[in-house]
């Protein structure tokens, strides 16, 4: 995972490093695209095509590390440790998406917006959310890949591997899960109503207000089980056993890498 972060930062900081006399881009890659044999060749707008070809090859090389990163994250059981490790990873894939095929890399430092950084921090609490993030950015990169790019096939392959890795343990797509969450009160009402009719009772939900009250009640129960009260108590107990203390705090964990991306 550290290599994934390091490669992302090296790709992003091309111009800053070059101006300061540092060179971290691997010669085995950039010399294939530089006709002058100099790394500064890519800073010239006239060489934009070669610069983007080199950039996309480096981004693709970094994407090939993602499956190992996800495998490591999936083995973590303590939520504090998980978030500490996962937040920099989602920041990294978001940065690669921002850098991919982006000529701005050669004119300045490309960074993701602070709003996106905050969203990623708040939405990185478990493996499913991490997978959702990687799916989003892998699809974004794949959709922008050009057949004229020398790394086109490798880029698509890397993105497909990420999507397969994120989806293999998910029998129900996240979109379908959300639909089921919204539809579940209706399903329960229909089942209860049919059951009541079978035993000779009247229609349980003959008034619109009955439907509204039941839906609100059902939603409150699901919230308590999944996100509040009972759910949090069970989750906190597990975290105490695994981490030695509860990870519930009033503010999200800001890792060094996350803080750096928000500057």
TAUR-V713830 format. One line per field, one symbol per residue. phi: phi as a letter, one per 20 degrees, with the letter a starting at -180 (. if undefined). A space follows every 50 residues. Layout:
phi->???
This chain:
phi->.fffffffffffegfgfffendcdffffdfffdefemcffgffegfdfff ffffgfffffgfffeggfffffffeedefffgffefgfffffffffffeg ldffgecaeecfffffgfffffdcdbfffffgfffgfffffffdfdfefg egffffffffffffffdfedfdggffffffffegffffffffffffffen eeffcedgfffffffffffffffffecdjffffffffffffednafefbf cffdegfffffef
